[in-house]
Amino acid sequence: MSKKQRNPHDKRRLTKRMVREWGWGYLFVAPWIVGVSIFFLRSMVQSLQFAFNRVELSNGVILHPLENGIFENFVKVFTTDVNFPMILANFGIGLVLQLPVIISFSLIIALLLNSKIRCRGLFRLIFFLPVIIATGPVMNQLSAQGVSSVPMVSQNALLGVLQGLPEFIYEPINNLFSSLIMILWNSGIQILIFLAGLQKVPRAMYEAAKIDGASAWETFWKITLPSVKSLILLNSIYTVVTLATGGSNEIIELIYTATYTATQGYSYAMAMSWIYTAVVAVILIIVFLLLKEKSDRKVVYEQKRVVMKGV
């Protein structure tokens, strides 16, 4: 059968299959969409109204215009608040430091668990257990007992190395080493995602590379890493969201405290939360732009450009 005779029927079948798959996909996502539309979007819009007005709680919620413009609360956050800008800067720098540590550790452990070792199921359970037990109160208790830091790391030696750095750089690095165990405990989900991706890589590719004389290092860079590149983006986004919404996050505690403070109140706390949301959104956009996969057209264009340069 020729190509012209086969295309109309294939196109019709493909269209029906795509519509069917989209229908099932939207059906499964529908409860989440309904829940977000009813409970999340309404509260989100209401919090934005609170940030641009003065809230009075008497016989309900009453909104009053701000005296110095609608951006008064946002200006106060950066001009009158001493703690929030510093804590926000520490969070951003700490996130930049923690993200590659968690992703690298997760990928290394997934590679080890994907190899042929005994009791693989037991080791997978051990690395996933912190996801179940590491709730906010448990994490706080463990940190209070001093089990979050690595015993071999000397705090005095670390202070000597970091001495002289600005405080907004010193604090995140110090927190990284002082709570390294807790940071690595946030790697359970990422390990499972990487492990699932590694198990989908055909073994024939590794066997062909071994026959061609490729080393383990070359196999990792040419086969393993490109195969899990999309999962690196997924795990990075998941890690940023998890760290940004964690129970021990100082910014969330600061916003919660400001909400029930007489001198600040709902309006001021909502302005803080929206600034924090914007910062997290910018970080997610940067992570996405840095780790997203190039389209086939861009790859072909770059290959043609290299060839033309060679010619």
N, C-alpha and C positions, 0 to 999 in steps of 0.2 A: 504494500500500500504506500502510495507516495505521500510526501510531506503535506501537499495541499489538501489531499483528501482526509488526512488525519487531524489537522488543526481545528476545524470547526467542532468536531465531537469532543476533542480533548479540552478545548476552551470552555464548552458548555459544562462538562463534568467538573472541571476545575472551579468554575464559578459556583456551582451548586455546593461543592465541598467546602469552599471558603465561607459561603453564607452559613452553612450548617455549623462549621467550627466556630464562626463568630457568634452565632446564636447560642451555642452551648457555653461559650466563654462568658458572654454577657449574662447568661442565666445564673452561672455560678457566682459572678461578681455582683449580681443585683442586690443581695442582702447587704453587702458592704456599701454599695452606692446609696441605698436607701438609708442605712444607718448614719452615714456621713452627712447626707443631705438634711436629715431631721435633727440630729444631735450635735453635729460638729460645725457645719456652715453657719447655722443660726447663731451659735455661741461665738463663732469667730467674728461675724459682722457686729454683734453686740459689743464684744471686747474692743473692736476698732472705734465704735461710737464712744465708749467710755474713755478711750485714750485722747479723743479730741474734745472732750467736755469735762465739766466738773460734776461728779456724781453725788447726789444727796439721797440718803436712804431714810426716808420718812414716809410711811404709808405707801411703800413701793419704791421704785427706782425713778428718780427725777434727774434729768440732765439739764445743766446750766452752762451757758457759754463761758469760756475762759476769758479772764480779764485782758491778758496780753497776747491774744491770738490763739488759733487752734493748735499751734505747735508748741505751746507753753510747756506742757509736760515733757516733751521730747528734749527741749532746750535745757530744762532743769536737770534732766538725767545726766547730761554731760557737763553742766556748769556748776551745779550745787551738790551733786552726789559725789562723795569721795570714793566709795567702795566699788560701785557698779562698773565704771570704766576700767579700773584696774583688774577686777575679777574677770571682766569680759575679755580683756587683752590676754590675761593668763590662760583663759579657756581656749582662745584661738591658737596661741602658741603651743599649749599643751596638746591640743587636738592634732596639730601638724606633727608633733613628736610621737604621739601615741599611735596614730594611724598606720605608718609603715611598720612599726614594731608588731602590732597585732596582725596585720596582713602577712608579714614575713613569717612570724611564728606559726600562724595557722597553716600556711602553705607547707612549711617544713614538716609539721606534725602530720598533715594529710599525706604527704609523700611517704613518710615513715609508716603510717597505718595502711597505706595502699600496697606496701611491699609484702613479700611472703614471710611473715613472722607468726610465731605461735601466739595464741590468745589475742588475736586482733580484736575480737568482739569485746573482751574485757578492757583493753586499752581505750577503745572507743567510748565505752561507758565511763571510764575514769575521766576522760577529757570533756565529756558532756555533763557530768554531774554538777560542776559549778553553775551551769546555766539554770539548773533546777533549784539549787539551794542558795545561790548568791542573790538573795533579795536585799532590799535596802537595809532593814534592821540587821540581817546577818552580816552584810558587808561592814556596817558600822561597828559591830561587835568584834569582828575579826581585825579590823584596823586598829581598834582600841587596844587589842591584845598584842599588837606588834607583829602580826603574821603577814603583813602586806609587803614588807621590804625584804630584799635579799640579804641573808646574814653575812655573805662575803663582802658586801659593799660597805665600806667604812664611811660613815657620815662625815667624819673629820677630814678624811682624804678628799671627799667630794667637795666639801666646802673650800678646801685649799685650791682645788682646780678651778672652781667656778668663781673664786673671789675676784672682784673687780668688774664683773659683768653687771649691766643694768638690772634693776630688780624685776622688771617685767620679763626679762629673759632668764634670769637666775631661778625665779620661783617655779616656772613650768618644768625646767630641767631637774630641779631638786625634787619636785613632786613625782616626776617620772621614775626616778630611782627609788624614792621612798615608798612608792606604791606599785612597784613593778609586778609583784605577784598578783595583785588585784587586777591590774591591766591585762595580764595574760589570761586571767580567769574569764575575760570577756571574749574569748576566742572559740568557745564551744560550737556555736552555730556556724561560724566561718569555716571551722575545720570540717564539719559535715558537708557543707556546700562544696568546698574544694574536693573532698573525698568523692562525692557523687560525680563531679566533673571528671576527675582522674579515672574513675572506673568506666567512663564512656569512651576514653581514648582507645582506639583499636590496638591490640598487642602486636598486630602485624607491622605497624609503623615502627615500633621499637625494634622488632626483629630485623626489619629491612635496614634500619640505621646501624644496627650492630654488625650486620653482614658487610655493609659498606665501610666499616672501620670507624664509625663515629664513637667518640668517647662519651662517658656519662655526662660530662659538662656540656658537650655539644648537643647531646640528645635532649637535655633539659631546656636549652635555649632555643633549639630548633623545633622541638615537638611538644614538650610538656607545657612550657610557658605560653606559646601561642594558643594551645588548646584550652587553657583556663583563663585567657585574657578577659573574656567577658565576665567570668566569675570574679575576677579581681575588682572590676567595676562594681558588681553587685555587692560584694562583701565590703567594699570601701563605703558605699552609700549606707549600707546597713550599720556599719561600725560608727559612722558619723552620727546617724540618728540615735543609736543606742547610747553613745557617750553624751549626746546633747540632752537626752531625756532621762538620764540615769537618776536613781534615787538619791545618790550622794553628790549631786551636782550643786555647787555653791551658788550658781546664778539662780537656779530654781528656788532654793531656800531663801535667797535674798528677795526675790519677787514675792514669794509667799509671805515673808515678814512685812514687806512694804504694803501688802494688801490690807493688813489688819492694823496698820499704824495710823494713829490719828493725824499726824503731820503730813502723811503721804496719801494713803487711801487707794481706792480702786483705780482712779484715773491715772495716777502716777505709776502704779504697778502694771497697768495695761500698756502704758507707753514703754516701760522697761521690757515687757514680754514681747512687744512687737519689734523693738530694736534687736532683741535676742533672736527672734525668728528670722529677721532680715539677715543677720550675720550668719546664721546656720544655713539659710538658703543660698547665700553667696558662696559659702564653703562647698556646699553640695554641687553648685553649678561649676565651680573650679575643678572639683574632683571629676565631674562628668566630662568636662572638656579635655582634661588631661589624660583620662583613661579610656575614653570611648574608642571603639574600633573604627578604623577608616573604611569608608565605603569602597566597593569594588572599582568604581569609576576613578576615585582618587588614587588607588593603588596602581591601576593600569596607566593613569596619566603620569605618575611618578616613574614607573618603569620605562615608559616611552621617553620621558625626559632624560633619564639616565642613559638610555641607548643613544639618543641624539647627541648627547654630550660626548659619548665615546666615539661616535662617528666623526 
